[in-house]
């Protein structure tokens, strides 16, 4: 993962946080992007619509420091 990849991944996690905030699930979500997304990690992003990638997506992110798989999904 490069610095550009980190920026892209942060964009999806930020959008996801905003979506949760809009439906009052913000307290259920605890993910610190700045502390967890690092250059040695892995990710996969699937977007259904290329013209609006945030409208329908799956993000799989593996934090190699903690050996944790994170999955976020939006289908609006």
QUIJOJO-V890955 format. One record per pair of residues at least 24 apart in sequence whose C-alpha atoms are under 6 Angstrom apart, sorted by sequence separation. I is the first residue (numbers start at 1). J is the second residue. D is the distance in whole Angstrom. If there is no record, write none. Layout:
BEGIN
<<I/J/D> <I/J/D>>
END
This chain:
BEGIN
<<2/39/6> <1/39/5> <1/40/6>>
END
